[in-house]
């Protein structure tokens, strides 16, 4: 069996440490997924935190000589087959560009969001395409069997045509962080999953109208962002991120002509149009059976498996760089609209200024 050498760049939460969360299904990190796949073996790692790097090496059996503080040195000396990028978003582009210029590299698993702006994302997608390197971005719900099942239901129009999507990524107020470094708050970091699913279920966007609230001023990330997205097929999308809640909520509410499916971190709920038991002559949504699939692919492991499949077959991977770039475009368009006082912004947006 061919074993692919994996280099993990970034040994923090999503890189490795979330494996310590007793409540999360495992694997819950890049390293956890690559360690479990039968065709991949972690042979090197990089992090600027020396103690964290040593801990990573001990946990995943990476020898001290293959632990680096500089990803460029790692790529030059280790010549990995696949590079896993779990570093800060600002580093995604330079690391992908360097990895794609490394002769041995065949695939890249990059954490979301793909990049800080569309110019960076375009460079990443372009070089990987030019060098035939398979690029996957970590929108791991794409590989969850239940999310895939819902996609098939949408395609088959089991509840009629899709009419409206309501999407939430609600969480606590963010800390006071500069926008020039972190780009945005929950809409950027968690909302990228929402945007990816909106496009996955609903298709390309036509225009957006966005608003945000920045209590710390325009130079800092937003505390709340919300808006309307009009898809090319006429579906309306209402989206809200953060909202300054005392809880975490992530879900996508798909509303059809004859029914409704809500899927997210709190499970799956479905309803179908039927005779009302409360009002004569009316129809309401009655609970509809939705059997979650018992045999489910872990999202992280599914992403790794998809990357390996793409490397071996040469076929384009799911959750690829181009799709991740489209999700980023929606986020940046909402920010752009908010800066313009809620002006309608058409897709695609100009990229000469990055955002």
C-alpha positions in Angstrom: 0.0 0.0 0.0 1.3 3.4 -0.9 1.8 5.6 2.2 1.8 9.4 1.7 4.1 11.5 3.8 2.2 14.2 5.6 3.6 17.5 6.9 1.4 19.3 9.4 2.0 23.1 9.5 0.3 24.6 12.6 0.0 22.4 15.7 -2.7 24.3 17.6 -6.4 23.7 18.1 -7.5 22.6 14.6 -4.1 21.2 13.9 -4.1 18.8 16.8 -5.3 20.0 20.2 -9.0 19.5 19.6 -8.3 15.8 20.0 -8.3 16.6 23.7 -11.9 17.7 23.7 -13.8 14.8 25.3 -17.1 15.8 23.7 -16.1 16.1 20.1 -16.4 13.1 17.8 -13.0 11.9 16.7 -10.9 12.7 14.8 -11.4 16.4 15.5 -8.3 17.8 13.9 -6.0 17.7 10.9 -3.4 15.5 12.6 -6.1 13.2 14.1 -7.5 12.6 10.6 -4.2 12.0 8.9 -3.1 9.7 11.7 -6.2 7.5 11.2 -6.2 7.2 7.4 -4.7 3.9 6.3 -2.7 5.6 3.5 -1.2 8.6 5.3 1.5 8.9 7.9 2.6 12.1 9.7 6.3 12.5 9.1 7.0 16.1 9.9 5.4 19.2 11.6 6.0 22.9 12.0 4.9 25.5 14.6 6.4 28.7 16.0 5.6 27.5 19.6 8.5 25.2 20.6 6.7 23.5 23.5 3.6 22.9 21.5 5.7 21.5 18.6 7.4 19.1 21.0 4.1 18.0 22.4 2.8 17.4 18.9 5.9 15.3 18.1 5.4 13.1 21.1 1.7 12.6 20.5 2.0 11.7 16.8 5.4 10.0 16.9 7.2 12.5 14.8 11.0 12.4 15.5 12.6 15.6 16.9 14.7 16.0 13.8 11.5 16.4 11.7 10.0 19.2 13.8 10.5 22.7 12.5 9.8 26.3 13.4 10.1 27.4 9.7 7.7 25.8 7.2 10.1 26.7 4.3 12.8 24.7 5.9 10.4 21.8 6.5 9.3 21.7 2.9 12.9 21.9 1.6 14.2 19.1 3.8 11.3 16.8 4.3 9.8 16.8 0.7 6.3 15.7 1.9 3.6 14.3 -0.4 0.7 16.1 1.2 0.8 19.4 3.3 -1.8 20.0 6.0 -2.1 23.8 6.7 -3.6 24.6 10.1 -1.9 27.9 10.6 -3.4 31.4 10.9 -5.4 32.6 7.8 -2.9 35.2 7.0 -0.3 32.4 6.4 -2.5 30.2 4.2 -1.5 31.9 0.9 2.3 32.0 1.4 2.4 28.4 2.7 0.2 27.1 -0.2 2.4 29.0 -2.7 5.6 27.5 -1.2 4.1 24.0 -0.9 2.9 24.1 -4.5 6.4 25.0 -5.6 7.8 22.0 -3.8 8.5 19.1 -6.2 7.3 16.3 -4.0 3.9 17.8 -3.0 0.8 16.3 -4.6 -2.0 17.6 -2.4 -2.8 20.3 0.1 -5.4 20.3 2.9 -5.9 23.9 3.9 -7.9 25.1 6.9 -10.8 27.5 6.2 -11.3 30.3 5.3 -9.1 29.8 2.3 -7.4 33.2 2.5 -7.8 36.8 3.6 -8.9 38.2 0.3 -9.8 37.2 -3.3 -6.4 38.0 -4.7 -4.7 35.5 -2.3 -7.4 32.9 -3.0 -7.0 33.3 -6.7 -3.2 32.8 -6.5 -3.7 29.7 -4.4 -6.2 28.2 -6.8 -4.2 29.1 -9.9 -0.8 27.7 -8.8 -2.4 24.4 -7.6 -4.3 24.0 -10.9 -1.2 24.9 -12.9 1.0 22.3 -11.1 -1.8 19.7 -10.8 -1.8 19.8 -7.1 -5.1 18.8 -5.4 -6.3 21.5 -3.0 -9.0 20.9 -0.4 -10.3 23.5 2.0 -11.6 22.4 5.4 -15.3 22.8 5.0 -15.7 19.4 6.6 -19.5 19.3 6.6 -19.3 18.6 2.9 -18.1 15.1 3.9 -20.7 14.4 6.6 -23.2 11.8 5.3 -26.2 13.6 6.6 -25.3 16.9 5.0 -24.8 15.0 1.8 -28.2 13.2 2.2 -29.9 16.7 2.5 -28.1 17.8 -0.7 -29.6 14.8 -2.5 -33.1 15.7 -1.2 -32.7 19.2 -2.5 -31.6 18.0 -5.9 -34.5 15.5 -6.1 -37.0 18.2 -5.0 -38.5 15.8 -2.5 -40.2 18.8 -0.8 -40.6 20.8 -4.0 -38.4 23.6 -5.1 -36.2 25.4 -2.6 -37.6 28.9 -1.8 -35.6 30.3 1.2 -32.5 29.6 3.3 -32.0 31.0 6.8 -28.5 30.5 8.1 -27.1 31.2 11.6 -23.6 31.0 13.1 -24.3 32.5 16.5 -21.8 32.9 19.3 -20.4 35.1 22.1 -19.1 38.6 21.4 -15.6 38.4 20.0 -12.6 40.1 21.7 -11.3 43.4 20.4 -9.2 42.4 17.5 -7.8 44.4 14.6 -9.5 43.9 11.2 -6.3 44.3 9.2 -4.9 41.1 10.8 -8.0 39.0 11.5 -10.2 40.3 8.6 -13.5 39.6 10.4 -15.3 38.0 13.3 -17.8 35.1 13.3 -19.0 35.8 9.7 -15.4 35.3 8.5 -14.3 32.4 10.7 -17.5 30.5 11.3 -19.6 32.0 8.6 -17.3 30.5 5.9 -19.0 27.2 6.7 -22.4 28.8 6.3 -21.5 30.4 2.9 -20.1 27.1 1.7 -23.3 25.3 2.6 -25.5 28.0 1.1 -23.7 27.6 -2.2 -23.7 23.8 -1.9 -27.4 23.6 -1.4 -28.6 26.7 -3.3 -26.2 27.4 -6.1 -24.3 30.6 -7.2 -25.2 34.0 -5.8 -26.3 37.0 -7.7 -26.1 39.9 -5.2 -25.9 40.6 -1.5 -26.9 43.3 1.0 -25.1 43.4 4.3 -24.9 45.1 7.6 -22.6 44.8 10.6 -22.1 46.2 14.1 -18.6 47.3 15.2 -18.8 48.6 18.8 -15.0 49.0 18.9 -14.8 51.0 15.7 -14.3 50.4 12.0 -10.6 49.3 12.5 -11.8 46.2 14.6 -13.7 43.1 13.7 -17.5 43.1 13.9 -19.5 41.8 16.8 -22.4 41.0 14.5 -23.0 40.7 10.8 -26.2 40.0 8.9 -27.7 40.3 5.5 -29.6 39.1 2.5 -28.1 37.0 -0.3 -30.1 36.6 -3.6 -29.1 33.4 -5.4 -29.1 33.2 -9.2 -32.1 30.8 -9.1 -34.2 33.3 -7.2 -33.8 31.8 -3.7 -33.5 34.3 -0.9 -31.0 33.7 1.9 -31.0 35.4 5.3 -27.8 35.1 7.2 -26.6 36.2 10.7 -23.2 35.6 12.4 -22.3 36.1 16.0 -25.3 38.1 17.2 -23.6 38.4 20.6 -25.3 35.4 22.1 -24.6 33.5 25.3 -24.5 30.2 23.4 -23.2 28.7 20.2 -25.7 27.8 17.4 -24.9 26.7 13.8 -27.6 25.7 11.5 -29.0 26.0 7.9 -32.7 26.2 7.5 -33.8 25.1 4.1 -37.4 26.1 3.3 -39.1 24.4 0.3 -42.5 24.8 -1.3 -43.9 21.8 0.5 -41.6 21.3 3.5 -38.6 22.3 5.5 -35.2 20.8 6.6 -33.1 22.4 9.4 -29.6 20.9 9.7 -26.8 21.9 12.0 -24.9 21.3 15.2 -28.2 20.6 17.1 -29.2 17.8 14.7 -31.7 17.5 11.8 -35.3 18.5 11.9 -37.8 18.1 9.0 -41.4 19.0 8.3 -43.8 18.4 5.4 -46.8 20.4 4.4 -50.1 18.8 5.5 -53.6 19.4 6.8 -53.7 21.7 9.8 -55.0 20.2 13.1 -55.6 23.6 14.5 -57.2 25.7 11.7 -59.9 24.6 9.3 -58.9 24.9 5.7 -55.2 25.6 6.4 -52.1 23.6 5.8 -49.1 23.6 8.2 -45.8 21.9 8.5 -46.1 18.6 10.3 -43.1 16.6 11.6 -41.6 14.5 8.8 -39.3 11.5 9.5 -35.7 12.0 8.8 -33.5 9.1 9.8 -29.9 10.2 10.4 -27.5 7.8 8.8 -26.0 5.6 11.4 -22.8 5.0 9.3 -21.4 8.5 9.0 -18.1 9.7 7.7 -16.3 11.9 10.1 -15.9 15.3 8.4 -12.1 15.5 8.9 -11.5 11.9 7.9 -13.8 12.4 5.0 -11.8 15.4 3.8 -8.5 13.4 4.0 -10.0 10.5 2.2 -11.3 12.8 -0.5 -7.8 14.4 -0.9 -6.2 11.0 -1.2 -8.8 9.9 -3.8 -8.2 13.1 -5.8 -4.4 12.6 -5.7 -4.7 9.0 -6.9 -7.3 9.5 -9.6 -6.4 13.0 -10.8 -10.1 14.0 -10.5 -11.0 17.4 -9.0 -11.8 17.1 -5.2 -14.9 18.1 -3.4 -14.6 21.3 -1.3 -11.9 22.5 -3.6 -10.1 25.8 -3.7 -12.4 27.3 -6.3 -15.5 26.6 -4.2 -13.8 27.9 -1.0 -13.0 31.1 -2.9 -16.7 31.5 -3.8 -17.6 31.2 -0.1 -15.0 33.9 0.7 -16.4 36.1 -2.0 -19.8 36.1 -0.3 -18.3 37.1 3.1 -16.3 39.9 1.6 -19.3 41.1 -0.4 -21.3 41.4 2.8 -18.6 43.4 4.5 -18.3 45.6 1.4 -22.0 46.2 1.4 -22.0 47.0 5.2 -19.2 49.6 4.6 -21.3 51.2 2.0 -24.4 51.5 4.2 -26.2 48.4 2.9 -25.7 49.0 -0.8 -26.4 46.1 -3.1 -23.2 44.4 -4.2 -23.3 42.2 -7.2 -21.4 38.9 -7.6 -18.7 38.6 -8.8 -17.1 41.5 -7.0 -14.0 43.3 -8.4 -10.7 42.0 -7.1 -8.2 44.7 -7.9 -8.1 45.9 -4.4 -8.2 42.4 -2.8 -11.5 42.8 -1.0 
